[in-house]
Amino acid sequence: MPRVVSGEIKRTLFRDLFLGRLRVDGSEVYPLISPSELASLEPTFTQLRKAEDLGGVLRLRALDLLKPRNDMSLLLEARLVEQLGGADPSTALSFIAHHALGRKLVASYGTPEIQPTLRDDSVFAFAMTEASPGSDASQVQTYAQPEGDGFRIFGRKHWVTNGLFATHFVVVARTTPSQPGNKPRLTAFLVPSSPEVIREPVRSDVLPASGVAEISFHGALVPKEAILGEYGKGFRAVMSGLSEARLLLSAAITGASIRAYSDTIERLNQRRAFGRPVGNFPSVQERVAVLLSETFALQSLVHLVAGIGDAFGTADPLERGLARLAASRISARVLDATRELHGAAAFSGDVTQSRRWADTRALALLDGSDLALESFVVLEATRELRKGGPQVSLPPLPSPLPEGPKGVVERLWSSRHVSPTEGAPGCRLRSLELLTRELGNQVRHQFTSHGAEFVEHQHAHRRIANAALELAVWLSVLIRVQTEVQRVSTVGAERMIDAANLFTGGAEERVRRQFEHLSRNEDELRDRIARRAYTDGTYPFDIVG
Ligand SMILES: Cc1cc2nc3c(=O)[nH]c(=O)nc-3n(C[C@H](O)[C@H](O)[C@H](O)COP(=O)(O)OP(=O)(O)OC[C@H]3O[C@@H](n4cnc5c(N)ncnc54)[C@H](O)[C@@H]3O)c2cc1C
């Protein structure tokens, strides 16, 4: 079953948004999992529902999910992790750390000598973060001291998922001693468990079964063959692992959101107040409708990114970064609403909505904070532009959609039985086109007005990234609905069209708000308030006269 039929989806679908280009013509096909493929995972899903008392690595072992999954497509893997995230976010986190930041890095960057560590019973952990800010890898203190033909590793790592169970650690270390101001050349090593590797559990309120630990390395000896990738260029390997992890984290967060939605519907169906089901109150119905449409929209992006990865065989860090950022933003809204709809029950019981909210927020930190990811996405999307320097001539903005029934886009869409002026029903094609052009304009304006300083302009990164992620989700919804309409007709796709309609209306408002922020420019005001806040140190307004 082809993932994206005949490659009509352009590889640069999401990258083009930043240039103001909407490259869709109605021929794109949304990736679907075939029933036979899904059946291959059914035994795992059945077992997953049973092994509820286990979590993290122990649950992965019980489900036989520690082994390599070489024959699994990205889309199927995303589906698997979505289910893990719904059942238990700790297990999803352990899976991601073990596979994306462990197994995959060793398989892709490890020397032939260390490939045997990929045996089925190995458990991998990824150790980069230290007591210093995790967002700033240049502050890594862990030191790989050259000795003979190898290295001795000294240092202490924090927040190592699977740390309590790991047989092997991917460790990011400097290979020159730390000196004030010097930027380390980082190298990644595979370090096996040994008496020189000491683990201590991290006391945390979230993701309790994921075996998060502090790991101290007291001179663990590794040969030079333990280096992953090139000496002094460990960041390349690390970034590729984080990019892998980002798609899976998005899938796990989507799964947690779907589960929160289902639990909420179950509860609202049972609960009665003032003589009628709570779910019948209009303000509850409003929230339920938004919950469903937002969750559907997020899943649409995550599966599309996985399908594009399968179809083109390569991972685009921008697509994955956008998916992870969208997962964080949308799940925050969804899980906040599901907590509210549960009333006090959100805070009592075994697995509460409140706990699911906290677990999901924590999942969205494994690969770095959202704030850092916003800048990453924008700098990645403008990499080619920035190479040309501030004077670079930007590609011309595309002309607006041709009006009337004769336009190319309209013709294509109408030949595919969807509305010629709106594209797939419920998806507001024209608004998407106009807002995409506006995003291109905004990127162009920010880039030309800040020049080389653009890389430092986090205020602009934030607005651009948040507008772009909404447009990326919107575009995915459009392609999914368009495919569904062709598969089962407009009548058959009615529920999906309704969900799309609600999501795209909300997305339009959110995107416009980001653009307003960019043009109103209250950044100086915010900077001033924040600077004074640090000087004050405490809350500055008192009512004592
Ligand atoms: C559940 C969980 C599992 C984890 N598992 C692992 C693991 O297996 N291996 C591992 O190595 N690490 C792991 N981590 C650590 C994670 O990678 C870090 O928490 C993350 O990189 C952020 O670092 P920090 O917590 O030190 O925050 P800090 O770097 O101290 O950041 C604090 C705040 O400052 C902001 N900030 C910092 N720098 C910038 C900047 N340049 N621009 C804008 N804002 C900025 C951040 O956005 C954030 O809001 C895990 C974390 C969690 C919560």
The ligand as an SDF file (V2000), in Angstrom:
LIG
                    3D

 53 58  0  0  0  0  0  0  0  0999 V2000
   10.3500   13.5800   31.4600 C   0  0  0  0  0  0  0  0  0  0  0  0
   11.6890   14.0410   30.9770 C   0  0  0  0  0  0  0  0  0  0  0  0
   12.5540   13.1330   30.4040 C   0  0  0  0  0  0  0  0  0  0  0  0
   13.8230   13.5440   29.9900 C   0  0  0  0  0  0  0  0  0  0  0  0
   14.6730   12.6190   29.4580 N   0  0  0  0  0  0  0  0  0  0  0  0
   15.9060   13.0020   29.0850 C   0  0  0  0  0  0  0  0  0  0  0  0
   16.8440   12.0310   28.5810 C   0  0  0  0  0  0  0  0  0  0  0  0
   16.5250   10.8470   28.4420 O   0  0  0  0  0  0  0  0  0  0  0  0
   18.1000   12.4500   28.2840 N   0  0  0  0  0  0  0  0  0  0  0  0
   18.4840   13.7690   28.4130 C   0  0  0  0  0  0  0  0  0  0  0  0
   19.6230   14.0780   28.0960 O   0  0  0  0  0  0  0  0  0  0  0  0
   17.6230   14.7060   28.8750 N   0  0  0  0  0  0  0  0  0  0  0  0
   16.3480   14.3640   29.2140 C   0  0  0  0  0  0  0  0  0  0  0  0
   15.4660   15.2910   29.7130 N   0  0  0  0  0  0  0  0  0  0  0  0
   15.9170   16.6650   29.9010 C   0  0  0  0  0  0  0  0  0  0  0  0
   15.4240   17.6160   28.8150 C   0  0  0  0  0  0  0  0  0  0  0  0
   16.1290   17.3640   27.6250 O   0  0  0  0  0  0  0  0  0  0  0  0
   15.6400   19.0450   29.3370 C   0  0  0  0  0  0  0  0  0  0  0  0
   14.7140   19.2220   30.3940 O   0  0  0  0  0  0  0  0  0  0  0  0
   15.4210   20.0910   28.2680 C   0  0  0  0  0  0  0  0  0  0  0  0
   16.4550   20.0500   27.3150 O   0  0  0  0  0  0  0  0  0  0  0  0
   15.3690   21.5200   28.8690 C   0  0  0  0  0  0  0  0  0  0  0  0
   16.4940   21.7320   29.6820 O   0  0  0  0  0  0  0  0  0  0  0  0
   16.3240   22.2560   31.1910 P   0  0  0  0  0  0  0  0  0  0  0  0
   15.2450   21.4480   31.8290 O   0  0  0  0  0  0  0  0  0  0  0  0
   17.6490   22.2740   31.8210 O   0  0  0  0  0  0  0  0  0  0  0  0
   15.7400   23.7070   31.0270 O   0  0  0  0  0  0  0  0  0  0  0  0
   16.5900   25.0550   30.8870 P   0  0  0  0  0  0  0  0  0  0  0  0
   17.5800   24.9150   29.7860 O   0  0  0  0  0  0  0  0  0  0  0  0
   17.0670   25.4810   32.2340 O   0  0  0  0  0  0  0  0  0  0  0  0
   15.4540   26.0440   30.3960 O   0  0  0  0  0  0  0  0  0  0  0  0
   14.5610   26.6950   31.3190 C   0  0  0  0  0  0  0  0  0  0  0  0
   13.6800   27.6480   30.5230 C   0  0  0  0  0  0  0  0  0  0  0  0
   14.5040   28.6070   29.8630 O   0  0  0  0  0  0  0  0  0  0  0  0
   14.2020   28.6350   28.4890 C   0  0  0  0  0  0  0  0  0  0  0  0
   15.3930   28.7670   27.6470 N   0  0  0  0  0  0  0  0  0  0  0  0
   16.6370   28.2680   27.8550 C   0  0  0  0  0  0  0  0  0  0  0  0
   17.4400   28.5810   26.8110 N   0  0  0  0  0  0  0  0  0  0  0  0
   16.6860   29.2580   25.9300 C   0  0  0  0  0  0  0  0  0  0  0  0
   16.9260   29.8570   24.6690 C   0  0  0  0  0  0  0  0  0  0  0  0
   18.1140   29.8070   24.0680 N   0  0  0  0  0  0  0  0  0  0  0  0
   15.9150   30.4590   24.0640 N   0  0  0  0  0  0  0  0  0  0  0  0
   14.6900   30.5370   24.6190 C   0  0  0  0  0  0  0  0  0  0  0  0
   14.4010   29.9980   25.8170 N   0  0  0  0  0  0  0  0  0  0  0  0
   15.3690   29.3840   26.4520 C   0  0  0  0  0  0  0  0  0  0  0  0
   13.5790   27.2840   28.1880 C   0  0  0  0  0  0  0  0  0  0  0  0
   12.6800   27.3790   27.1310 O   0  0  0  0  0  0  0  0  0  0  0  0
   12.8520   26.9460   29.4470 C   0  0  0  0  0  0  0  0  0  0  0  0
   11.5620   27.4850   29.3940 O   0  0  0  0  0  0  0  0  0  0  0  0
   14.2000   14.9040   30.1220 C   0  0  0  0  0  0  0  0  0  0  0  0
   13.3090   15.8200   30.6830 C   0  0  0  0  0  0  0  0  0  0  0  0
   12.0540   15.4080   31.1000 C   0  0  0  0  0  0  0  0  0  0  0  0
   11.1130   16.3930   31.7130 C   0  0  0  0  0  0  0  0  0  0  0  0
  1  2  1  0
  2  3  1  0
  2 52  2  0
  3  4  2  0
  4  5  1  0
  4 50  1  0
  5  6  2  0
  6  7  1  0
  6 13  1  0
  7  8  2  0
  7  9  1  0
  9 10  1  0
 10 11  2  0
 10 12  1  0
 12 13  2  0
 13 14  1  0
 14 15  1  0
 14 50  1  0
 15 16  1  0
 16 17  1  0
 16 18  1  0
 18 19  1  0
 18 20  1  0
 20 21  1  0
 20 22  1  0
 22 23  1  0
 23 24  1  0
 24 25  2  0
 24 26  1  0
 24 27  1  0
 27 28  1  0
 28 29  2  0
 28 30  1  0
 28 31  1  0
 31 32  1  0
 32 33  1  0
 33 34  1  0
 33 48  1  0
 34 35  1  0
 35 36  1  0
 35 46  1  0
 36 37  1  0
 36 45  1  0
 37 38  2  0
 38 39  1  0
 39 40  1  0
 39 45  2  0
 40 41  1  0
 40 42  2  0
 42 43  1  0
 43 44  2  0
 44 45  1  0
 46 47  1  0
 46 48  1  0
 48 49  1  0
 50 51  2  0
 51 52  1  0
 52 53  1  0
M  END
$$$$
